[in-house]
Amino acid sequence: MDRMIYPMKLRAPLKDYIWGGTRLKTEYGRKTSLAKVAESWELACHKEDQSVIENGADAGLTLEAYIAREGAHAALGSHGSRYPYFPLLIKLIDAHNDLSVQVHPDDSYAFEHEGEYGKMEMWYILDAEPGAEIIYGFKEEISREECRRRIEENTLLDVVRRVKVKAGDAIVIPAGTLHAIGRGIFLAEIQQNSDTTYRVYDYARCGADGRLRDLHIDKALDVLSFAPPAYDVNRGEKFSIFAEHEMTVVARTEFFTVYHFALKGRCHLQAGRTSFQSIVALGGPMELSWSGGEEILEKGDSYFIPASFGDYTMRGEGAFLLTEI
């Protein structure tokens, strides 16, 4: 008997880090007793937390359990199943205050020291207060010794590159790139499936235990690129040739491709044998329909489309991000 596959609505784990705000509750429908929500993990098969399927025959299963039952090749496709475990982690992030200045290792360092993937990530800015900015690499190349000295002397921020951002900006952040999200920014983060972060500067903030949060200076210096970043902030490659939607290729990396769709009618999509797809609704309502049924997507809903699902249609007025391997 053929396996039943369908678009799976996911319930996201929520994180209440100290720099978070309330927009994920007030604007994106996250129901929680947490006072603030910094991150919503829209697609998560990680050792720290899991997406849970909310609809259909597999409601109540974690996404990881579903993939284990079906097999990685069937659920994730030929590209997605190349990896030793689930390849993506997708988040919505509400930076009410500045995040720490940090860096992520590459795969080889991370597997050796942390037992998980390294982290290339990209940010898609959904909203930003006027003047909001990110830290993105160094202004000019510096030495490892100077970087350590500046961390110790509290002058690191004098040599970082600050970039003002606005809605629609896309930033690719390879492993080894110094970075930080500034206050007043709301964004989607698409990344390798890793939560390994090395802090190098944290504004002398204390955690919930009242103690200064840890820095990870030695590991950070091991993995940092001390040069300006190789990528620029960009607006993606926009295709406006379709009558009822506009598609923007937000980012193409060796690990994932991200598209933004602005829908004003309908668009036909397909999940083939090479990759599953993740859909994060940024507005709505929108209707996702296929030969076996339909789902209504509201702002903030996330869906997992298994590999080889085939053709489906999105209808309505709204926007969504689509990510595949």
Residue pairs with C-beta under 8 A, 6 or more apart in sequence:
3 70
3 74
4 56
4 57
5 306
5 308
5 309
6 55
6 56
6 57
6 290
6 292
6 293
6 309
7 279
7 288
7 290
7 295
7 303
7 304
7 305
7 309
7 312
8 53
8 54
8 55
8 56
8 58
8 63
8 66
8 303
8 304
8 305
8 306
9 53
9 54
9 55
9 295
9 301
9 302
9 303
10 42
10 43
10 51
10 52
10 53
10 54
10 63
10 302
10 303
10 304
11 51
11 52
11 53
11 54
12 30
12 40
12 41
12 42
12 44
12 51
12 92
12 302
13 40
13 41
13 44
13 49
13 50
13 51
14 24
14 30
14 32
14 34
14 37
14 39
14 40
14 41
15 37
15 38
15 39
15 40
15 41
16 34
16 35
16 36
16 37
16 38
17 38
17 39
18 38
18 97
18 205
18 207
18 208
19 38
19 95
19 96
19 97
19 98
19 99
19 183
20 36
20 37
20 38
20 39
20 94
20 95
20 96
21 36
21 37
21 38
21 94
21 95
21 96
22 35
22 36
22 37
22 94
22 96
23 94
23 186
24 30
24 37
24 40
24 92
24 94
24 300
25 31
25 32
25 34
25 37
27 299
27 300
28 40
28 92
28 299
28 300
29 298
29 299
29 300
30 37
30 40
30 300
36 96
37 94
38 93
38 94
38 95
38 96
39 91
39 92
39 93
39 94
40 91
40 92
40 300
41 49
41 51
41 89
41 90
41 91
42 51
42 90
42 91
42 92
42 188
42 278
42 280
42 302
43 51
43 63
43 88
43 89
43 90
43 278
43 280
43 302
43 304
43 323
44 50
44 51
44 63
44 89
44 90
45 51
45 62
45 63
45 64
45 67
45 85
45 86
45 193
46 86
46 89
46 193
46 195
47 116
48 195
50 62
50 63
50 64
51 62
51 63
51 302
51 304
52 60
52 61
52 62
52 63
53 59
53 60
53 61
53 62
53 63
53 66
53 304
55 295
58 66
61 69
63 86
63 304
64 86
66 75
67 75
67 76
67 86
70 306
72 80
72 81
73 81
73 307
74 306
74 307
74 308
75 276
75 306
75 307
76 86
76 87
76 275
76 276
76 306
76 307
76 325
77 272
77 273
77 274
77 275
77 276
77 307
77 308
77 325
78 273
78 274
78 275
78 307
79 274
79 275
79 324
79 325
80 86
80 87
80 274
80 275
80 276
80 307
80 325
85 193
86 193
87 117
87 192
87 193
87 255
87 256
87 325
88 190
88 191
88 192
88 193
88 255
88 256
88 278
88 323
88 325
89 191
89 192
89 193
89 194
89 195
90 188
90 189
90 190
90 191
90 278
90 280
90 302
90 323
91 188
91 189
91 191
92 126
92 186
92 187
92 188
92 189
92 280
92 300
93 181
93 185
93 186
93 187
93 188
93 189
94 186
95 181
95 182
95 183
95 184
95 185
95 186
95 187
96 183
96 184
97 183
98 180
98 181
98 182
98 183
98 203
99 180
99 181
99 182
100 180
100 197
100 199
100 200
100 201
100 202
100 203
100 205
100 213
101 135
101 156
101 157
101 160
101 178
101 179
101 180
101 199
101 200
101 201
101 202
102 178
102 179
102 180
102 197
102 198
102 199
102 200
102 220
103 176
103 177
103 178
103 179
103 197
103 198
103 200
103 220
103 223
103 224
104 110
104 118
104 119
104 120
104 121
104 173
104 175
104 176
104 194
104 196
104 197
104 198
104 223
105 113
105 114
105 118
105 119
105 175
105 176
105 196
105 198
105 219
105 222
105 223
106 118
106 175
106 176
106 223
107 117
107 118
107 175
107 192
108 118
109 118
109 222
109 223
110 116
110 117
110 118
110 119
110 194
110 196
111 117
111 118
113 219
114 194
114 196
116 193
116 194
116 195
116 196
117 192
117 193
117 194
117 196
118 175
118 192
118 194
118 196
119 175
119 191
119 192
119 194
119 196
119 197
120 172
120 173
120 174
120 175
120 191
120 192
120 253
120 254
120 255
121 173
121 189
121 190
121 191
121 192
122 170
122 171
122 172
122 173
122 189
122 190
122 191
122 250
122 251
122 253
122 256
122 258
123 134
123 169
123 170
123 171
123 173
123 181
123 187
123 188
123 189
124 169
124 170
124 187
124 188
124 189
124 190
124 250
124 251
124 258
124 260
124 321
125 165
125 166
125 167
125 168
125 169
125 170
125 171
125 185
125 186
125 187
126 167
126 186
126 187
126 188
126 282
127 167
127 185
127 186
128 165
128 166
128 167
128 169
128 184
128 185
128 186
129 183
129 184
129 185
131 164
131 184
132 164
132 165
132 166
132 182
132 183
132 184
132 185
133 162
133 163
133 164
133 165
133 182
134 162
134 163
134 165
134 171
134 179
134 180
134 181
134 182
134 185
135 157
135 160
135 161
135 162
135 163
135 178
135 179
135 180
135 182
136 161
136 162
136 163
136 171
136 173
136 177
136 178
136 179
136 229
136 233
137 160
137 161
137 177
137 178
137 179
137 225
137 227
137 228
137 229
138 159
138 160
138 161
138 178
138 226
138 227
138 228
139 159
139 160
139 161
139 228
140 159
140 228
141 226
141 227
141 228
142 150
142 159
142 226
143 226
144 221
144 224
144 226
146 159
147 156
147 221
147 224
147 226
148 217
148 221
150 156
150 158
150 159
151 200
151 201
151 215
151 217
156 200
156 201
157 201
160 178
161 228
161 229
163 171
163 233
165 171
165 185
165 233
168 235
168 236
169 233
169 234
169 235
170 233
170 234
170 235
170 236
170 250
170 251
170 258
171 231
171 233
172 231
172 251
172 253
173 179
173 229
173 231
174 225
174 229
174 230
174 231
175 223
176 223
176 224
176 225
177 225
177 229
178 200
178 224
178 225
180 201
181 187
188 280
188 282
188 321
190 251
190 256
190 258
190 321
190 323
192 255
197 216
198 216
198 219
198 220
198 223
199 213
199 214
199 215
199 216
199 220
200 215
200 216
200 217
200 220
200 224
201 215
202 212
202 213
202 215
204 212
205 212
205 213
206 212
206 213
207 213
235 248
236 248
236 249
236 250
236 251
236 260
237 248
237 249
238 246
238 247
238 248
238 249
239 246
239 247
239 248
239 249
240 246
242 267
243 265
244 263
244 264
244 265
244 266
244 267
245 261
245 262
245 263
245 264
245 265
245 266
245 267
245 314
246 261
246 262
246 264
247 259
247 260
247 261
247 262
247 267
248 259
248 260
248 261
248 262
249 257
249 258
249 259
250 258
250 259
250 260
250 321
251 257
251 258
255 325
256 323
256 324
256 325
257 323
257 324
257 325
258 321
258 322
258 323
259 321
259 322
259 323
260 319
260 320
260 321
260 322
261 267
261 314
261 319
261 320
261 321
261 322
262 319
263 286
263 314
263 315
263 316
263 317
263 318
263 319
263 320
264 317
265 315
265 317
266 313
266 314
266 315
267 313
267 314
268 311
268 312
268 313
269 277
269 311
269 312
269 313
269 314
269 322
270 310
270 311
270 312
271 277
271 305
271 306
271 307
271 308
271 309
271 310
271 312
271 324
272 307
272 308
272 310
273 307
273 308
274 307
274 324
274 325
275 307
275 324
275 325
276 304
276 305
276 306
276 307
276 324
276 325
277 304
277 305
277 309
277 322
277 323
277 324
278 302
278 303
278 304
278 305
278 321
278 322
278 323
278 324
279 288
279 297
279 302
279 303
279 305
279 320
279 321
279 322
280 301
280 302
280 320
280 321
280 323
281 297
281 298
281 299
281 300
281 301
281 302
281 303
281 318
281 319
281 320
282 299
282 318
282 319
282 320
282 321
283 299
283 317
283 318
283 319
283 320
284 296
284 297
284 298
284 299
284 301
284 316
284 318
285 296
285 297
285 298
285 316
285 318
286 296
286 297
286 314
286 315
286 316
286 317
286 318
286 320
287 294
287 295
287 296
287 297
287 313
287 314
287 315
287 316
288 294
288 295
288 296
288 297
288 303
288 312
288 313
288 314
289 295
289 312
289 313
289 315
290 309
290 310
290 311
290 312
290 313
291 310
291 311
295 303
297 303
297 318
297 320
299 318
305 312
314 320
